[in-house]
């Protein structure tokens, strides 16, 4: 079993920055992908950014150049640095741990990010 815990959300004004953190524990294989998804009210959950243990990254076009994902493999922790936040970034942000060899996804409980104009 894998436990996933996010932190770092909050309410900020447009143009501000926030940093999200996510720590995973439990039966985490050495090869995994950790990342962030978000879901705004009335919308489907969408990918924000992911990063593999090998360092490969994937970003949504809407956040490229503003958000940066990083991770500490030794701590099984992933971070999302969000700069130049916009009101349309408002959503619940979920941390995801994907273990390809098991074809399994684990999710955190989500953390609210609200950006006022």
N, C-alpha and C positions, 0 to 999 in steps of 0.2 A: 504494500500500500504506500501511496505517496501523499504527503500533506503539502499544501501550497498556501502560503500566507502573504497577502499583499499589504503594503502600507504606503503612505505618502500623498494620498489624495487631499483635496481641499477646494476652497473657493478663492479664486483669484480674478484680477481684472485682466482684460485683454492686453496682450503684450508681455505679460509676466511669465515666469518660469516655475515649473514644479518638477520634482524628481520622485518617481515611483520606485519602490523596491519590492522584490518578491523573493522569498526564501522557500526552497523546497527541501523536504526531508523524507526519509523512508527509503524504499527500494528503488533508488534512482540509478539507472545504468549509466555507465561512463559515456555512452553515446546517446545524446538526447538533444532536443530542440526546446529552448525556453523562449517565451515571447509574450506579447501583449495583444489583446483584442479589446474592442470597446463596443458598447451598445448604447445608443441614444434612444430616448423615448420614442416608441412607435417605429423603430428601425431594427433591422437585423444586426446581429453581432458581426463585426468586421475586423479583419486583421489590421493591426497597427504596425507591429514590427516583431520579427523573430530573429533568433541567433542560435546557431548550432554550437556544440562544444568545440568544433573546429574553427569557429569564428565566422562562418558564413552568415550574412545578414540578408534580410528581406524587409522592405518597407512599403507601406501604402504610399501611393503617389501624393496623397493629400498631406503627408507629414514629412516627406523628404526635404532635407535642408533645415528643418525645425526641430525634429526629434532625433535622439541618438540612443541606441540600445547598446548596452554593455553587460558583461557578466563576469562573475568570479567563479570559475569552475570548482575551485577548492572548497568554496562555501555553498555551492549549488544555489547561487543567488544571481538574479538578473535585475538590471536597472533600466529605467526609461527616463532619460533627461528630456524634458519637454520645454522648449523655448518658444518665444513669440506666440504664445497661446491665443487662440481665437475662440469666439463664442461657439463656433461649430465644432470645437473639440470637446464640448460638454458631453459627458457620457459616463457610464460606469465602465471602469477599466478592469479587465480580468487578466490575471496571469495564467498562462498555459504551460504545461510541461508535457511534451510529446516524447514518447519512447518508441521509436520506430520498430525496434525488434519485437516489441510486444503488441504493436498496433494499438496503443492506448494513449488516451489523453487524460490529463488531470487538470482540474481548474481550481482557482482560488475563489473566495467568496465575493470578490469585486471591491473596488474602491471608487468612490464618487469623485469625479473631477468636474467642477463647474467654473465656467469662465464668463464673467459679466462684461458687457460692452461699455 
